[in-house]
Amino acid sequence: MSRQSQIRALFLEALAAPAAAREELLRRACGGDEDLRAEVESLVASHEAQECFLDGGALGADFRVSEALARSDELRIGPYLALALIGDGASSLVYRARDTRSGGEVALKLLRPGALSAQAVDDLLAEAELLRGLEHPAIARCLDAGRASVHGAQTAYLALELVRGTTLNVYVRSTEASTRQALELMVAVARAAHHAHERGCAHNDLKPDNILVDGQGRPKLIDFGAARPLRSGADSARPAGGTPRYSSPERRRGGAPFDAVASDVYSLGAITWELLTGEAPGEERAADEARPRAAVATELRGELERVVRHALERDPARRCPNAAFFADELERWLAGVAVLSPRPSAARRLAEFARANRALVGGFAATLLALLAGVAGTSWALQRAREARDAEREQRELAEVRLEQAQAARERAVQGAHFLGQLFRQFSDRSRDGAEKVEAALVEAAGALPPALEGADEVQLALHHSLGVALADFGRYELTVEQLERALALAGGEREEQLERRAILLLDIAAAQTLRGDQLAALERIDQAQRLADLHASISAPTRLRCAVARASALIERGSAEEVRALVAEIRAQHGYAPGPLSLSLASIEGRLLIDDGRVQEAIEGMTPALAAAREQLGERHDVTLGLLNNLGSAWSQAEDFAPAEELLAAALEGRTKVLGERHPETLQTLHNFASLRRRQGRLEEALVLQEQAARGRAEVLGPLHPRTLLSRNNYASQLQALGRFPEALVELRGLLASAEVALPERHWQRGLYRRNLAVLLHEMGEHAEARANYEACLELWVPQFRPDDPRLADVRHLLSLLP
Amino acid sequence: MPPQEHSELYAQIYEEIRAIARRSMAGERRSHTLQPTALAHEAFLALARVREQGPLEPTHVVALAARAIRRILVNHANARLARRRGSGARGETLNEELHDQLSAPRGADPLELVALNEALDELERVDARQAQLVELRFFGGLAHEEIARIQGVSARTVDADWALARAWLRRRIEGASRPR
């Protein structure tokens, strides 16, 4: 008999015997085998102790995995019997189901139990109500709706006309439908959408997946889950929802109400564009660059392109007025009749021209250089004119005329350079060869500028300023700072425009220093700008706003949350919610404050529309966009919704690595957040590696005693602890605490954090006395600083109470 | 018939149930707790989908599903513990972890789950049948008669196995030094 069988037999025998007789029984049965007796006795003792968590089930008393299997054969929802799962959305499941009364088949939409709420049930029933008001051959009908109990949970269902077919894109691809056939489908879909609009409801999520094509090639519009009744006329839709790829710019931007009908029309245009070209419109890529499918390449040019672009107009007011008009236009084109859609607007054409002619824009480097030379040249002319004025006092009149001419010429040249600089920035794409040439030219120009021109400071200043700003676009922040500092040195005087320019220069320098990672120097410059604004009422409101936002960004880095909160409230009170990069930057700061407050959901709600707007208005690589990607990704990560978290943080990491470099403090911040994401996902080993990278990077870039470096070291130690590597974690945490005591002010909250974490580790290692001392030291630091109801205090007190 | 963790089927079931767990947590973002009822309920639907892939030995699927549920719950518990232990930048994780503690579900304590998981791994080396029994009973919610059918032993054997496994696990878990 094996040892195991022996133990088992004796254990069972002992249990069967009366408790009083067990000792004797075991002594006899084991003979002299004391190990065996001890083993069995300890097992019996363990058996006898009171009830334990093992007796229940991990998922509660009601859960039986076998019943799940048995019942999954027969999923009954009211009078319907589910046959197969055909759709799987975030909040609902769609089954092919049989109506047990008629024997017919339906598409049964059922709320996911996990997404079940009174609101969700109401929404589903509202969808049924909406659908009942619609009657169109290209809209799947609603047959029935109601409440039902499924496996004990109250839920709601919707029985819809079952469409046996495939989604629009699959249909067009698999049947290799011609342009004509594809457009005929879209005519029917547009007419169906128009029917819904006329009956007072917008679909709000038109996309190829929501258009099924049946066996006879007839399209059917499905899924009115996002549909809402239109109220009086315009501004009816709520901005949430929709699929970005097919959503109108105003819907993606979010925030403000918009015309839901016009938004549906845009989606029809986007679907049509994709059918014809195989690519989504407006996605990063300019429309002109999208590669049309070979078969329709020629057809999409000309009038058809005009029709589709009219539906895709960014400005809803200029957009194709309604879905019926779009259908009519497509039919006109199909019939070979002249279409009515106007040519695209001038601004749009200009943008498209610039995108389509990147090579030419690349050649712009030469133009810019010539212009800069022009500015310098005209400056010499100006200088000479001034000299002439002084020398030839008797010919004053003539000299004044020359001076005026020279000033005008200089003004034109400076303005031209600024204009082209802006245009270039708008259309430049840093990854391209052209851009590299421009960058090289700018660097060369920076070196080649003539030495300070006596009496021509203004010009020199303008040149340094333009050059500096242009260089920042290429990530050459050191050269930027150098150029801007030279401009600042030339910016004297107390006239209003001179003061304004000084303030702007200071803020530009601060921005470049921040991007360089030199936060302290940046804050100093911002404070200087703030002093100018405080002293001189003439400093303009936009500059004041910029200064305030810059200050808020800089302060949040230093963890001065209260100060930032007050500042943000003040900015909102003074400047409101004007659109633009500053407001988006502020939204990012507000998001971070909310995250720090633990109000993650609100942070997500606030930053989501801001990110959409930033992507659209500023582009994917703008620092504000990257900041929002980082903060929103971090918020999702904390909300434990890992898919969006991963997507956003990966985008932020990639973008920051490209734009700022992998050693930049902001890049390291994102790396740090990415490590936290991995930890939350339970991917601890990966998290450890990333966290170590972040900690080491920060130690090198920011210094080993920088507060952010300390936080990374803290997380690294936590990672070690989570992996059970206690001795290493202990060394790390003790070192960290020692560093914090050198590096941080006496009452800095991080000191309390490290005390607490050290205490938790000691607690876990069984060093209870030392753990207690550290918990108490933490409380001593935190109690005077936090509100009495701050959860951090409750946390430490709770941990303390767990100590024996 | 011990479940093959690396089989494609297992991977599929696991993904299904994990997705469900994530969704049921997403519905309860503020509390970050798994809603066992929602998880259990959705498991029905997920398993229905797995079964659509083709005929399967029913007992095999039961075992796979129980194992998948174990893994999901343990991973979730591990993640929660990691947050409870460590604290991240700007007090972020600290706040978040508090949500966990303030609203932790009454039944499954993450420390207990993680400890059970480790102990079960060890038990599997000592006696694989007992380990499977615990998995089926605790994570799959199965009655002893059902387990007897799956394991091809008598119900009495399952009763005896359970008494021994339970005693062994308790000693193992409660003997481990952990604060609590």
Interface residues (C-beta under 8 A of the other chain):
Chain A: Q4 R8 F11 L12 L15 S42 L43 V44 S46 H47 A49 C52 F53 L54 D55 G56 G57 A58 L59 G60 A61 D62 F63 R64 V65 S66 A68 L69 R71 S72 D73 L75 A82 A84 L85 A90 L93 R112 P113 G114 A115 L116 S117 H151 G152 A153 G559 I595 D596 D597 G598 V600 Q601 S634 Q638 A639 E640 D641 F642 H672 N673 S676 R679 R680 Q681 G682 L684 R708 L711 S712 N714 N715 A717 S718 Q719 Q721 A722 W749 L753 R756 N757 V760 L761 H763 E764 G766 P791 R792 A794 D795 H798 L802 L803
Chain B: I20 R22 R23 S24 M25 A26 G27 R29 R30 H32 Q35 P36 T37 A38 L39 A40 H41 E42 A43 F44 L45 L47 A48 R49 R51 E52 P58 V61 V62 A65 A66 I69 R70 L73 N75 H76 N78 A79 L81 A82 R83 R84 R85 G86 S87 G88 A89 R90 G91 E92 T93 L94 N95 E96 E97 L98 H99 Q101 L102 G107 A108 D109 E112 L113 L116 V126 D127 V134 L136 R137 F138 F139 G140 G141 L142 A143 E146 A160 A163 L164 R166 A167 W168 L169 R170 R171 E174 S177 R178 P179 R180
